[in-house]
């Protein structure tokens, strides 16, 4: 007799829910799977985004997660208000100790402040905090904390500019 384990809830989330074309229905389904929204009506997770451990994902009001983004929340992810996460962005809270003979996994949280823009194809690694109003340039890999209103870019991401501090958009 062959028995199969039931697929994890993330399977349905990442193969069915993320393909629902009606945004309101898709967002209610994310909430049903455990994603915490400050205001689900003002927030959008676009088509094709993938979420690992939805119960450890917290999203502030008016935040947008772009298409094909990967939110690995196994270590916890908190996104502030008015955050713009462009398509193909990756948040990776998991890593392995390459010197450990057991290749042990560990998880560290990612925290993103308000009015942050993370541009196309950027990667943010676990243990990183991105301050209010910061910008991460396209294709960058963020391995260290980003100060508020700082613009970072490159691999690894380093400061390349500063953003005005009087941001008011919602």
Residue pairs with C-beta under 8 A, 6 or more apart in sequence:
9 33
9 54
10 51
10 52
10 53
10 54
12 33
13 29
13 30
13 33
13 51
13 54
14 50
14 51
17 26
17 29
17 30
17 33
18 26
18 45
18 47
18 48
18 49
18 50
18 51
19 47
19 48
20 26
20 29
21 47
23 44
24 41
26 45
26 47
27 37
27 40
27 41
27 43
27 44
27 45
28 40
30 37
30 40
30 45
30 51
30 54
31 37
31 40
33 51
33 54
34 54
34 55
34 57
35 45
35 51
35 54
35 55
35 57
35 58
35 59
36 55
36 57
36 58
36 59
37 43
37 59
37 61
38 58
38 59
38 60
38 61
38 81
39 61
39 62
42 61
42 62
43 59
43 60
43 61
43 62
43 63
43 64
44 63
44 64
44 65
45 51
45 59
45 65
45 69
46 64
46 65
46 66
46 67
46 69
46 87
47 67
48 67
48 68
49 65
49 66
49 67
49 68
49 69
49 70
49 71
50 68
50 69
50 70
50 71
51 57
51 71
51 73
52 70
52 71
52 72
52 73
52 74
53 72
53 73
53 74
54 73
56 73
56 74
56 75
56 76
56 77
57 71
57 73
57 76
57 77
57 79
58 76
58 77
58 78
58 79
59 65
59 79
60 79
60 80
60 81
60 82
60 83
60 114
61 81
61 82
62 81
62 82
62 170
63 79
63 80
63 81
63 82
63 83
63 84
63 85
64 83
64 84
64 85
65 71
65 79
65 85
66 84
66 85
66 86
66 87
66 88
66 89
66 120
67 87
67 88
68 87
68 88
69 85
69 86
69 87
69 88
69 89
69 90
69 91
70 89
70 90
70 91
70 92
71 77
71 91
72 90
72 91
72 92
72 93
72 94
73 91
73 93
74 93
74 94
74 107
75 93
75 94
75 107
75 108
75 109
75 110
75 126
76 93
76 107
76 109
76 110
77 91
77 93
77 109
77 110
77 111
77 112
78 109
78 110
78 111
78 112
79 85
79 112
80 112
80 113
80 114
80 115
80 116
80 132
81 114
81 115
81 170
82 114
82 115
82 169
82 170
83 112
83 114
83 115
83 116
83 117
83 118
84 116
84 117
84 118
85 118
86 117
86 118
86 119
86 120
86 121
86 122
86 138
87 120
87 121
88 120
88 121
89 118
89 119
89 120
89 121
89 122
89 123
89 124
90 122
90 123
90 124
91 110
91 123
91 124
92 123
92 124
92 125
92 126
93 107
93 108
93 109
93 110
93 126
94 105
94 106
94 107
94 126
95 105
95 106
95 107
95 108
95 125
95 126
96 103
96 104
96 105
96 106
97 103
97 104
97 106
107 126
108 126
108 127
109 126
109 127
110 124
110 125
110 126
110 127
110 128
110 129
110 130
111 128
111 129
111 130
112 118
112 124
112 129
112 130
113 129
113 130
113 131
113 132
113 133
113 134
113 148
114 132
114 133
115 132
115 133
115 167
115 169
116 130
116 131
116 132
116 133
116 134
116 135
116 136
117 134
117 135
117 136
118 124
118 130
118 135
118 136
119 135
119 136
119 137
119 138
119 139
119 140
120 138
120 139
121 138
121 139
122 136
122 137
122 138
122 139
122 140
122 141
122 142
122 157
123 140
123 141
123 142
124 130
124 136
124 142
125 141
125 142
125 143
128 142
128 143
128 144
128 145
128 146
129 145
129 146
130 136
130 142
130 145
130 146
131 145
131 146
131 147
131 148
131 149
131 150
132 148
132 149
133 148
133 149
133 163
133 164
133 165
133 167
134 146
134 147
134 148
134 149
134 150
134 151
134 152
134 163
135 150
135 151
135 152
135 163
136 142
136 146
136 152
136 153
136 157
137 151
137 152
137 153
137 154
137 157
137 160
138 153
139 153
139 155
140 152
140 153
140 154
140 155
140 156
140 157
141 154
141 155
141 156
141 157
142 152
142 156
142 157
143 156
143 157
144 156
144 157
146 152
146 157
147 159
148 165
149 162
149 163
149 164
149 165
150 159
150 161
150 162
150 163
151 159
151 160
151 161
151 162
151 163
152 158
152 159
152 160
153 160
154 160
